[in-house]
Amino acid sequence: MTMPEAGEIFHAAHAEFAEWSPRLWRPLGEITAAVSRPQPGERVLDACCGSGASALPAARAVGADGSVDALDLAENLLVQGRREAEWRKLANLRFINGDVTTWQPPQPYDLVQCCYGVFFFPDMDAGARHLTSLLRPGGRLAVTTWLEGGMERIVPLARDAVGEVRPDLTESFDRPNSSERVNTAGKVRDWLGSLGLERITVETATYRQPLHPDDAWTLLLGAALRGLLDQLSPAELSEARRHFEGGMHSTAMSELDASSLVAVGHTAR
Ligand SMILES: C[S@@+](CC[C@H](N)C(=O)[O-])C[C@H]1O[C@@H](n2cnc3c(N)ncnc32)[C@H](O)[C@@H]1O
């Protein structure tokens, strides 16, 4: 059995994704925009925008003379983003259902930002090269990724819990993990360099949250693991949850470490 595509997974995960937004996606999106620094009047692409965590602050920053195209494949997350943009009267922000790896805008962008999205591309390098190709000369690409030793601690616990009840499923999940290629400042800097970007900076954002096992389970249901969990029967799901909570207990996991890297590189002028 193969894993569903990222867009389908996050579309199905919208309710739990929304529950974690105020504690996770929104603050980290704000941090990304604080580092990528959209300027008044700029044209911005927010690639893999989800419900707009980094697109909303970008739209605020570019103002009425600027614009933000926010693209994702998960329609249910786009719906949440559109609602929020309307409530905040951000008429310069468009939420578009589309694949960022093939997106062709009418004009180049000043800034392309992508939070926790590049590792979902079937070919991370080709996808990121495409994003870079959408920039004007001297434009910038901002990429936000998980820092090594943080978020990746919880994923193996969940994977092992699923493996206890359905070992046949975890094989499809055990594909080479692209996020490991960009999980330190040095790796993400080198990777942006390999895309031909220059004047690269990397900021580390330390971000930790207390984590109750119930919250942790909701987090898994609102993220990529959902693709695996949705393939379990209700009985298997509660069994997997029991194993997962046992794993949290035995590893004394009482906080979520969602520390992140925000890397920015520029195209040649
Ligand atoms: C972990 S979520 C992050 C969402 C948002 N950037 C945030 O930080 O809240 C990753 C998102 O990437 C989207 N995605 C993955 N591949 C994509 C693609 N090729 N085109 C558009 N969206 C994509 C998924 O649908 C999902 O919403």
PDBQT file of the ligand as one rigid body, heavy atoms in Angstrom, charges set to zero:
ROOT
HETATM    1  C1  LIG A 301       3.407  20.830   7.158  1.00  0.00    +0.000 C 
HETATM    2  S1  LIG A 301       2.250  21.646   6.150  1.00  0.00    +0.000 S 
HETATM    3  C2  LIG A 301       2.781  23.333   6.369  1.00  0.00    +0.000 C 
HETATM    4  C3  LIG A 301       1.732  24.336   5.980  1.00  0.00    +0.000 C 
HETATM    5  C4  LIG A 301       2.110  25.803   6.196  1.00  0.00    +0.000 C 
HETATM    6  N1  LIG A 301       3.253  26.201   5.400  1.00  0.00    +0.000 N 
HETATM    7  C5  LIG A 301       2.380  26.095   7.653  1.00  0.00    +0.000 C 
HETATM    8  O1  LIG A 301       3.559  26.254   8.017  1.00  0.00    +0.000 OA
HETATM    9  O2  LIG A 301       1.410  26.133   8.430  1.00  0.00    +0.000 OA
HETATM   10  C6  LIG A 301       2.811  21.260   4.510  1.00  0.00    +0.000 C 
HETATM   11  C7  LIG A 301       1.881  21.699   3.424  1.00  0.00    +0.000 C 
HETATM   12  O3  LIG A 301       2.515  21.497   2.157  1.00  0.00    +0.000 OA
HETATM   13  C8  LIG A 301       1.494  21.256   1.207  1.00  0.00    +0.000 C 
HETATM   14  N2  LIG A 301       2.126  20.735  -0.024  1.00  0.00    +0.000 N 
HETATM   15  C9  LIG A 301       2.973  19.688  -0.133  1.00  0.00    +0.000 A 
HETATM   16  N3  LIG A 301       3.372  19.544  -1.419  1.00  0.00    +0.000 NA
HETATM   17  C10 LIG A 301       2.792  20.541  -2.134  1.00  0.00    +0.000 A 
HETATM   18  C11 LIG A 301       2.832  20.940  -3.506  1.00  0.00    +0.000 A 
HETATM   19  N4  LIG A 301       3.569  20.270  -4.404  1.00  0.00    +0.000 N 
HETATM   20  N5  LIG A 301       2.117  22.020  -3.891  1.00  0.00    +0.000 NA
HETATM   21  C12 LIG A 301       1.365  22.702  -2.982  1.00  0.00    +0.000 A 
HETATM   22  N6  LIG A 301       1.298  22.374  -1.660  1.00  0.00    +0.000 NA
HETATM   23  C13 LIG A 301       1.997  21.303  -1.243  1.00  0.00    +0.000 A 
HETATM   24  C14 LIG A 301       0.586  20.295   1.951  1.00  0.00    +0.000 C 
HETATM   25  O4  LIG A 301      -0.693  20.210   1.361  1.00  0.00    +0.000 OA
HETATM   26  C15 LIG A 301       0.567  20.933   3.340  1.00  0.00    +0.000 C 
HETATM   27  O5  LIG A 301      -0.505  21.819   3.499  1.00  0.00    +0.000 OA
ENDROOT
TORSDOF 0
